[in-house]
Amino acid sequence: MSTSQTNNKEIPTTAASVDWNRITKLMLRSRAMDDKEENELVPNGDVLYQFSARGHELGQMLLGSQLNHQHDAASAYYRSRPLLLSLGLSLEDAMAAPMGKSGGYSDGRDIGVVCNKPGIEGATVLPMAGDVGSQYTPAVGWAQGIRYHAQTLGNEEYEKAISVVLGGEGSVATNGFWSALTIATTQDLPILFYVEDNGYGISVPGEYQTPGGNIANNLYSFKNIRIFDGDGTDPVESADLIDQSVSYVRDRKGPALIHLTMPRLNGHSYQDNQAYKSEELIEKERQNDPLDKVKSFLVPDQISEKEWTTFEEDAADDIEEASEAALDRSAPDSSETTRYAFEEKNEDGSPDIQTIGGLAPSDHSFPESATTPEPSKQRINIVEAIRKTLDYELETNPKLMVFGEDVAAKGGVHAATMGLQTTHGESRVFDTSLSEEGIIGRAVGLAYSGMMPVAEIQFRKYADPATEQLNNCGTIRWRTANKFAAPIVVRMPGGFAKCGDPWHSLCNEVFFAHAVGWQLAMPSNARDAVGLLRSAMRSNNPTIFFEHRNLLDAKYARCPYPGDKYVVPFGEAQILREGNDITLVTWGAMCEQCELAVEESNIDAEIIDLRTLMPWDKEAVLRSVQKTNRCLIVHEDTQTAGFGAEISAILSQEAFKYLDAPIERLTMPDIPVPYNVELMDSVLPDKGKIIQKAQDLLSF
């Protein structure tokens, strides 16, 4: 390690190159901010939820000073406010957010330390989340986005950009951490894992999170990752290790992990009194305060005691001023609270585009589209419809990527991606590790970086491990008040097929209809599969594209190919059959059963295929029920709180005076789908059960 001379003290060159005055001023402001909140704002009720960063400031601010590339990004967590300050977050915004005041990074919508920062002229801080470990896989997605921009799209601006992800030692026990580590090391991505270890996950010691309590020691045998480990309270050691680790990732374009130890000088949150720690341990942690060590490092060799005192006084004054300004801010406008669950329009009708995420901020243009199918004699099944649509969009959109388990060489377990990797290359169509958390989290990070990710989950049930990422993805636009969004498409087969079972045959579409911010498409035929999938891949909102297993190669679902321009707008139902006596509302595989029931019974029924459940075509259903005065809702999902209950509630409220009979639902009972075919058939809605229900309603 090379050194330089300052007065009588030898200082390593790396530490000597640090702007210690700036680091000190930032640390003192962060500390003064915590003081103000803990001693005044929380007791007074001005801040309701507070997380102290005491003890964590040094490493984060040294790290922030290294994130100087315009395409760098950090995916952080709730104790990362010092990093935000080092990257230019204003003191007033930093103080106003925990107060729930207007403006800032969420406009009062999210916990005050759950931050974000669009990188307009510098590094981006990706939207944080309140759950532990979910920050890791989006950071991997950003890292892959960097490589894609640089290598596949040939954009030299991205050379030497890196992704950084911050987490505490408790987070290394999570699925997100290990999934991200697997992706980063197997794909050799430019990402730095920054683990700050304060010894406790709330009250649980680090030894319960990883064997021996030090994740660095357990990863030295990992391939394709460089490990750095040291004392996060020592100014010289921290500066040197952070510089080494950042430089390693920038120069080698591969992953590294840095593990720094430091004390947590307050409880996990304000309400945590740390009664689980002994007084001796608390005092030992106080003696290990990195701020004191920075002072000892600087005073008197580099600055005087008087200068340090001036720094402290200035910091206190600045925080007092920022606090007063934050307190004077208005409360967020409650009339705006429901905005930004989805993309919205400006008053002039133009899209109200997010700052970061997806294709829209880059003014991406799509080929011409049409809502009328082109004439064709070529009948295709849903599998071929999906393949042809993906192929065309890959050909015309260089920022579109298709990935998931077995989608590449195998072509997907349902063959929907057969041949796409051969045509479009390994950077655009690729396999993933067996982690749904990783698939969806990576997709979110890729969307942040300006891509259109199309991720496949092999079966609906297998999406459960990704629930955290799916939920977070849907709420990004709302949580950041339209600063960020992550438009992605998640293809997801499910439902019964030649047989059933509780794992591969799950529908549970209502879960996604209830998930904030998600569009949900459920095509019943190949024509709609083309139009809805194309609409999803050109949308500025995240979409679940549900592919029913029984329809993938079904004769019923085969249609002429509608052409490369064909789109189906979301929220527009299809009238499969017009009628006057009863309305059948359905979607997915139940469309076939409803049509068979009407054909065999001669019931004069109007059959509506919703096609999308979020949004759903309420107006089409209301118009039909006003004409027929009776309604039967048929779906494969279980009955209790299924989506049919939502339709029924709307009809009861808005069409009550038109009804001549009760609204009925025909669904699966509240059980999983059985494997035995006879058992499965006994519980699934079918044409016979539909006929009986419809006749009961007609004779009411």
C-alpha angles and dihedrals in degrees: 000000000000120000142202130205125249111176103306097335125093110221124189112250093244093055091043090057093056118103093235094177090060093044090049094049091050093048091050091050092049090049092047089050091055090046092053093048097044098043101037121000098051095042089048092050094244091118116039102183121031134179117187121219094197109145095015099076104090101059094040093052093047088050093048091053088059095052095088102134116104091231098045115118136190124205104201142169142228096291094053103094092116089061090053091051091052089052094053107273106160118245091233093054090045090054097040097053097065087047089057091237127156122278124018122098100320107016091236095310101111140038109290097246094045093099142177134181125193109223102229095155101002145013120341122229106210117225110280124221134215094234122086120251099008091108094071107071096045087055089055089051091054089049091052088047090055091054092045093051091048102040108024100032094033095229106158091194088080096056111122094006114138141195120227127194123195126203143150125248090262091062093062088077093061131101089239094060096049094042091051092046091052093049094045095049098041092046096036094229128181098252135130119208107209111195116185110196118201092164098247139076094203095302101340115101120236092247087074091054099052133002110274092006097263117095091192092063090053096051103051089098093054115112122236098016132098116217125212122185132179154112113311092195096060110088096206097043093044093049092048096047094045092049091049094048096046092046091049093056093043096048100037095033089220136110129282135175126213120194117194126181121218139151126262097223095191134033123284087269134354091275092056110094094185092233087156090069124078120238088244091057093046090051091047089053091050089054088054096057109146091212090061090049092051089052092050089048094052105032123106101350098058105015133012128250088249092055090050090051090050089052090052093048093047091050092051091048093048092050092047090052093045091048093052091048090049092049089052092056117105123251114262115276105264091203087067096052097100094048124109103028081124135008111293138199129247120235090267091055096254119130116271094228125204118238097235132026140051130015100298099080090056094055090243113184126211129210119265116290135200135193092210117081119238116242111263139162093200107104114199136181125235093265091057091042091057093045094050093046093049090047093053095045091048089051095050101034114055090188095060118104130185120203147149140113113325096353096122122054093005092046095227130306087268093040093242093132098040112150096001096113091050090053101040106026139246096283091060104036114033147150124249136207117270097270122109089192087058095045095053097035090050089049090054092052092047090051090051088054092056102267131127103229119196106194126188125214105193096222133006093245091056091063090074095089087055095053093111093053092043092052093046092048092055094051099044096098093047095043092053096040091243097312092115136022134171110209105190135152120227114196111204128176118203146136131081123316133166085336137357138238137167094257112041098028100056117126105173090157090158088074090068094039086059095045110103116245099010128122114212126205125185110177119196097196142028095257092056091042089060095045098043095044091050091048090050093051090051096044127107091218130073114260137200108212107198116203112195111222095214091055100046093095100006119138089225092060097048115112139162111278105263095211139257093285098053119121133169113210114231115251097032115116124207121232102222093182132004120227145153111216106057139002119229112197115194147133142199119012093352090071089075093049092050092050091048091049093053093045092052098042103038088226109162094235132159109221119205121193105199092199091189126043096189103069100015126192101250093165094057091051093047092049091051095047091048086058101041100030092212133079137192118183115204124191140151097225119094118280108238108087091346117152089264088070090061091051091047092051092052092048092048089052102039105024103033095118091054096053121105094178139023118281107255133201128204112194145136113291116251095278136093119268110273121234097222108088095224091049090048093050090049093062104031118093110252140170094275094052091045091052092050094048092046093049090049090054093046091053095045 
